[in-house]
Amino acid sequence: MAPLTNLHGITKTLGPITCLPNAYKTHKRGHIVGFMGSSKTHEISECSIQTTRRATIGLASIVLTGQFNENISLAGDNGFWYDEPLPQPTATNKIANEKTGTRSFIKKGMYMANIGVKGSAYRIKKYAFDLLAMADLVAEDTLNYVRRYLRLKSTFMYFDFDKVISAIPLDDKQQLTEMANKLFDNLEKLEEAATKKNFPEARSCYHDTEVMLREVMNRMDLLYKTI
């Protein structure tokens, strides 16, 4: 018998079908009848075996796919994904670049789950540590990777800083805002140097950034205990 389909999905001509089960016919089970110590076996037809196997596979596929119930709930109903565009985070404090109104390293189209103020403070500290661990990556032939990694971590730090600044007492807001702006100004310079593949400038900016990142880690460690 020729195969049903070829590689391009075009149906071919089927050979003669010699074994088609009748939907209204009941197949008898095979049994053994003994005559003087000898036996004669009525074999179950190959067609019946194949029909049973196909019916079992078909039933299993129905159970797995859930097509037996037209009212089965969809995955979109239980909140596993967004049917609409992802909500974009925003910043309300003065931590953007005064000239551009934003930050050049911000990566768009990212979803940031609400992990609370303490969670944001912890994540700032963790991502500052991750950027400190990037020292070995800052090399002449890896600046493209530096830029991508920097944008990812800095975007989260930017919006986390905004959330933490909004939550702390008024007397502490100015000092933390200045720290954030100092860090982000330098990260913009590092991102620009990496984009231009200017290794000497990128290395210089990164050395300056290391000092700021340690200060940020220490400050977030204190805030995490008091928030």
C-alpha positions as CSV (number, residue, x, y, z in Angstrom):
1,M,0.0,0.0,0.0
2,A,1.4,3.4,-0.9
3,P,2.0,5.9,2.0
4,L,-0.8,8.3,2.7
5,T,1.3,11.5,2.5
6,N,4.6,12.5,1.2
7,L,7.0,15.1,2.6
8,H,5.0,18.0,1.2
9,G,1.7,16.9,2.6
10,I,0.2,15.9,-0.8
11,T,-2.2,12.9,-0.6
12,K,-1.3,9.9,-2.7
13,T,-3.6,7.2,-4.1
14,L,-4.4,4.5,-1.6
15,G,-4.2,0.8,-2.6
16,P,-7.1,-1.6,-2.2
17,I,-8.4,-1.8,1.4
18,T,-9.2,-5.4,2.3
19,C,-10.0,-5.0,5.9
20,L,-12.5,-2.3,6.9
21,P,-14.4,-2.9,10.2
22,N,-18.2,-2.6,10.1
23,A,-19.4,-0.1,12.6
24,Y,-22.6,-2.1,13.2
25,K,-20.9,-5.6,13.2
26,T,-20.0,-7.3,16.4
27,H,-16.7,-9.2,16.2
28,K,-16.6,-12.6,17.9
29,R,-13.8,-13.4,20.3
30,G,-11.4,-16.2,19.3
31,H,-11.8,-19.5,21.2
32,I,-10.2,-22.9,21.2
33,V,-12.1,-26.2,20.6
34,G,-10.3,-29.5,21.5
35,F,-10.6,-32.7,19.5
36,M,-8.8,-35.9,20.8
37,G,-5.8,-34.0,22.3
38,S,-5.5,-31.8,19.2
39,S,-6.6,-28.2,19.1
40,K,-8.0,-25.9,16.4
41,T,-7.7,-22.2,17.0
42,H,-10.0,-19.6,15.6
43,E,-7.6,-16.7,15.1
44,I,-8.7,-13.2,15.8
45,S,-8.6,-11.3,12.6
46,E,-5.7,-8.8,12.0
47,C,-8.3,-6.3,11.1
48,S,-9.9,-6.6,14.5
49,I,-6.6,-6.1,16.3
50,Q,-5.7,-3.1,14.3
51,T,-9.2,-1.6,14.9
52,T,-8.8,-2.1,18.7
53,R,-5.4,-0.5,18.7
54,R,-6.5,2.5,16.7
55,A,-9.5,3.0,18.9
56,T,-7.3,2.9,22.0
57,I,-4.9,5.5,20.6
58,G,-7.8,7.7,19.4
59,L,-9.3,7.6,22.9
60,A,-6.0,8.5,24.5
61,S,-5.5,11.5,22.2
62,I,-9.0,12.7,23.0
63,V,-8.3,12.5,26.7
64,L,-4.9,14.2,26.4
65,T,-6.1,17.1,24.1
66,G,-9.3,17.6,26.0
67,Q,-11.4,17.8,22.8
68,F,-14.1,15.6,24.3
69,N,-15.4,18.7,26.1
70,E,-16.3,21.8,24.1
71,N,-16.5,23.9,27.3
72,I,-13.0,23.1,28.5
73,S,-11.2,26.2,29.9
74,L,-8.4,27.8,28.0
75,A,-4.9,28.5,29.5
76,G,-5.6,32.2,28.9
77,D,-8.4,32.1,31.5
78,N,-6.1,31.3,34.4
79,G,-3.6,34.2,34.0
80,F,-0.6,32.4,32.5
81,W,-0.1,35.0,29.8
82,Y,-1.3,38.4,28.8
83,D,-3.7,38.7,25.9
84,E,-2.8,42.4,25.6
85,P,0.5,44.2,25.4
86,L,2.7,44.0,28.5
87,P,2.3,46.8,31.0
88,Q,5.3,49.2,30.7
89,P,6.9,50.3,34.0
90,T,7.2,54.0,34.7
91,A,9.3,56.2,37.0
92,T,7.8,59.1,38.9
93,N,11.0,60.4,40.7
94,K,13.6,62.6,39.2
95,I,16.1,59.9,38.1
96,A,15.9,60.4,34.4
97,N,18.5,62.2,32.3
98,E,17.5,65.9,32.4
99,K,18.4,66.4,28.7
100,T,16.7,63.4,27.2
101,G,13.9,62.8,29.8
102,T,14.8,59.1,29.9
103,R,17.9,56.8,30.2
104,S,19.6,55.4,27.1
105,F,20.1,52.0,28.7
106,I,16.4,51.3,29.3
107,K,15.3,48.2,27.6
108,K,11.7,48.3,26.4
109,G,9.2,45.5,26.2
110,M,10.2,43.9,29.6
111,Y,7.7,42.8,32.2
112,M,8.6,43.6,35.8
113,A,6.6,41.7,38.4
114,N,5.6,43.6,41.5
115,I,7.8,42.2,44.2
116,G,7.3,44.9,46.8
117,V,9.6,47.6,48.1
118,K,11.8,45.2,50.1
119,G,12.0,43.0,47.0
120,S,13.1,45.9,44.9
121,A,15.8,46.9,47.4
122,Y,17.1,43.3,47.4
123,R,17.1,43.2,43.6
124,I,19.1,46.4,43.4
125,K,21.7,45.0,45.6
126,K,21.8,41.7,43.7
127,Y,22.1,43.4,40.3
128,A,24.7,45.7,41.6
129,F,26.7,42.6,42.6
130,D,26.1,41.1,39.1
131,L,27.5,44.2,37.4
132,L,30.5,44.1,39.7
133,A,31.1,40.5,38.6
134,M,31.1,41.7,35.0
135,A,34.7,42.9,35.3
136,D,36.2,40.0,33.4
137,L,33.7,40.6,30.6
138,V,34.9,44.1,29.9
139,A,37.4,43.4,27.1
140,E,38.1,44.8,23.6
141,D,36.3,42.0,21.8
142,T,33.3,41.5,24.2
143,L,31.9,45.0,24.4
144,N,28.7,44.0,22.6
145,Y,28.0,41.5,25.4
146,V,28.8,44.1,28.0
147,R,26.2,46.5,26.5
148,R,23.5,43.8,26.4
149,Y,24.1,42.7,30.0
150,L,24.4,46.3,31.2
151,R,21.0,47.2,29.6
152,L,19.2,44.2,31.2
153,K,20.5,44.8,34.7
154,S,20.3,48.6,34.6
155,T,16.7,48.7,33.4
156,F,15.5,46.7,36.5
157,M,17.7,48.8,38.8
158,Y,16.3,52.0,37.3
159,F,12.6,51.2,38.1
160,D,13.5,49.5,41.4
161,F,15.3,52.6,42.5
162,D,12.2,54.6,41.7
163,K,10.0,52.3,43.8
164,V,12.4,52.4,46.7
165,I,12.8,56.2,46.6
166,S,9.0,56.6,46.6
167,A,8.7,54.4,49.7
168,I,11.4,55.9,52.0
169,P,10.9,58.9,54.3
170,L,11.1,62.4,52.8
171,D,14.4,63.2,54.6
172,D,16.1,60.3,52.8
173,K,14.7,60.8,49.3
174,Q,17.1,63.5,48.2
175,Q,20.2,61.6,49.2
176,L,19.1,58.3,47.5
177,T,17.9,60.3,44.4
178,E,21.4,61.8,44.0
179,M,23.0,58.4,44.4
180,A,20.7,56.9,41.7
181,N,21.4,59.8,39.3
182,K,25.2,59.5,39.8
183,L,25.1,55.8,39.1
184,F,22.8,56.1,36.1
185,D,24.8,58.9,34.6
186,N,27.9,56.7,34.7
187,L,26.0,53.7,33.3
188,E,24.9,55.8,30.4
189,K,28.5,56.7,29.6
190,L,29.5,53.0,29.9
191,E,26.7,52.0,27.6
192,E,27.7,54.6,25.0
193,A,31.3,53.5,25.1
194,A,30.3,49.9,24.7
195,T,28.1,50.8,21.8
196,K,30.9,52.7,20.0
197,K,33.3,49.8,20.9
198,N,35.6,52.3,22.5
199,F,37.5,50.0,24.9
200,P,39.7,52.5,26.7
201,E,36.7,54.7,27.5
202,A,34.6,51.7,28.5
203,R,37.3,50.4,30.8
204,S,37.7,53.8,32.5
205,C,33.9,54.2,32.9
206,Y,33.6,50.7,34.4
207,H,36.3,51.4,37.0
208,D,34.4,54.5,38.1
209,T,31.2,52.5,38.2
210,E,32.6,49.8,40.4
211,V,33.0,52.3,43.3
212,M,29.4,53.4,42.9
213,L,28.1,49.9,42.7
214,R,29.7,49.0,46.1
215,E,28.1,52.2,47.6
216,V,24.7,51.1,46.3
217,M,25.0,47.6,47.7
218,N,25.8,49.0,51.1
219,R,23.0,51.4,51.0
220,M,20.4,48.8,49.9
221,D,21.6,46.5,52.6
222,L,20.7,49.1,55.2
223,L,17.4,50.0,53.6
224,Y,16.3,46.4,53.3
225,K,16.5,46.1,57.1
226,T,14.6,49.3,57.8
227,I,11.9,49.3,55.1
